Each structure stands twice: as C-alpha cells, then as structure tokens.
C-alpha cells in the first residue's frame, strides 16, 4: 500500500515537471516499509513550482507515511551526488 502511494506521489510530482527520486531506506527495495518509516525524496528541480507547491503535491498523495523533501539546490553538489548513488527512481 505504501509503495503504491509513493509511486503515485512521484508520478504526480513528475507530471508537474518536478525532477525527483526516492532516497534513504525506501530506496532499497528490500527494506521493510511500515507506517513508522519516513520517506525521503530528493528534489533536483522544482519544475517551476514553489517549494510550498511541491510540499502540497507530496502531502496530497502521501496519507500513510511522513515525508521529507530534500531540495538539491540547498545542498553542495557533492552531497547530492552521494544521495543519487543510492537513489531509486
């Protein structure tokens, strides 16, 4: 159920031009996922949306898990590159 919500969220964000991918524990397909877990999404480009708009889209689709949006433009490029190494699209 959570994986379906995650996919729905990514599709909704991408439909609006947001370039994003899952990072953290949810990026590992073998990870045990439950309502106590939180979802980390790396946002590389907001696609013309404000950060508040990106949050609104994420919250509208994720009902059963907490989400943390990590905006790449707030981080050094080296840190973003490390996150992307362990990301899942």
SULMOZI-V634538 format. One record per pair of residues at least 4 apart in sequence whose C-alpha atoms are under 6 Angstrom apart, sorted by sequence separation. I is the first residue (numbers start at 0). GAP is how many residues later the second one is. D is the distance in whole Angstrom. If there is no record, write none. Layout:
i = <I:I>
gap = <GAP:GAP>
d = <D:D>
This chain:
i = <10:13:22:48:12:21:23:22:21:22:21:20:20:19:19:18:19:18:18:17:37:39:42:17:37:38:39:40:41:42:43:17:37:39:40:42:16:34:8:8:4:26:26:22:21:21:20:20>
gap = <4:4:4:4:5:5:16:17:18:18:19:20:21:22:23:24:24:25:26:27:27:27:27:28:28:28:28:28:28:28:28:29:29:29:29:29:30:30:49:52:57:60:61:64:65:66:67:68>
d = <6:5:5:6:5:5:6:5:6:6:5:6:5:5:4:6:6:5:5:6:6:6:6:5:5:5:5:5:5:5:5:5:6:6:6:6:4:5:6:5:6:6:5:5:6:5:6:5>
